[in-house]
Amino acid sequence: MESLEKLHSTVSRAYKVNPNIHFEVFIHKVDGLSDDQKIETQREIHQRANDELSESGTDSIHLSFYLTSIYDHSIFEAFSKVVQKLIPQLPTMENLLNIFISNSNIEKAFLFDVVSKIYVATDSSPVDMASYELCCDFIDVIIDISYIYGMKEDAETSAFDNQSSSIIRLNSSTILYLREVNKYLAMVCLLREENFARQGLIDYNFICFRDALQEVFGIRARASMMRERNQNSLSFNGGSIAKEWDGRV
């Protein structure tokens, strides 16, 4: 297929420039296929792509494949998995979410980028596509309502802040609970209605989670500052040494 030929050409050229590059391949327009056909299509494309790489002597390249469609949230889920690979703190974030849900009787928790609706982290339980779509729609509703009723006419900032929260009760006795981590991130939780009776405990655990998350990123920021400061110090000392040396041995 022409698409596979272009994929092989692009991957081979990129690999020559940077052997450490990661390749993520989106297989679009799978909405018209059944579940079995989707699995078979992905397997066939994966096999043929790897065979071509092996024949050209570049079988060390690893390709990751994702099935996507514009008619559901599969494209957002695929981007979420790609973005998560770029987050060094992901294991720590997942562990914090596991601790949070286990101590709050919550079934599932996502940490969302509010604007893109990409989840940057979730707990270790499997992601159900229907639950993920429900959380995305929930965020859309909150954003729309916030911009209509949550801002003053002369306000230029977002209606979201670290005190924002929302609750939606579904007919299935399930509760969607949103809490803002900051103006970029929000946690969305799914839990049974009877487990929401102790909301104070959930809110307290969320505050502990938010503080721990800020500490995780604070450590990285401080480490980056220390590295930059040390590099500047080395550059300055090198300049001083060069200035003192007059070239005589």
C-alpha positions, 0 to 999 in steps of 0.5 A, a space after each residue: 500500500 502507498 501509505 505503508 511505503 510512505 511510512 517506511 520512507 519517513 521512518 527510515 529517514 528520521 531514524 538516520 537523523 536521530 536513532 533515539 526517536 520514538 515513532 507513534 503511528 495513528 491508523 485513522 478512519 476505523 469507525 466503519 470497521 467491526 471490533 474484529 476487523 479493527 484488530 485484524 487491520 492493526 495486526 496486518 499493518 503492524 506486521 507488514 510495516 515491521 517486515 519492510 523495516 526488517 528487510 531494509 536492515 532497520 528492524 531495531 526501530 519500534 513502532 507503536 500503533 493506535 486505532 483512531 476515528 473522528 467520530 469518537 474520543 479514540 483520537 484523544 485517548 491515543 494522544 493521551 498515551 503518546 503524551 504520557 510517554 513524555 512525562 518522566 514523573 508518570 509512575 509517581 503520578 499514577 502511584 499518587 492516584 492509586 493511593 487517592 482512589 483507594 483511600 476515597 472509595 473511588 472507582 476511577 480517576 483521570 488527571 486531565 489537561 482541561 483545554 485539550 481533554 488529554 489525560 496526562 495520568 490515570 490510576 492503574 485500573 484499565 481505562 474504559 472508553 465509555 468512562 473516558 468519553 463521559 469525563 470528556 463530555 463532563 469537562 465540556 459542560 463545565 467549561 461552557 457553563 463556566 464561561 457563561 455564568 462563572 466570569 464577570 463581564 470585564 474579566 480577562 482570565 479563565 473562570 477556572 481556578 484552584 477552587 473550582 469543582 463540580 458534581 453531576 449525578 447520573 441515573 446509574 447511581 454514578 457520580 462524576 466529581 471534578 476538582 481543579 488542580 490548577 488552571 491547566 489540570 483537573 481531576 475527574 473522578 467516577 464513584 458510586 453515589 453511596 461512596 460520596 456520602 463522605 465528601 469531606 474525606 474525598 476533599 481532604 484526600 484531594 488536597 493531599 494529592 494536589 500538594 504531593 503533585 505540586 511537590 513532585 513537579 517542584 522537585 524537578 523545577 528545583 533540580 533544573 535550576 540547580 543544574 543551570 546554576 552549576 553550569 553558569 558557575 562552571 562557565 564563569 570559573 572557566 572564564 576567570 581561569 582563561 583570563 588569568 592564564 597568560 599563555 606561558 608554560 
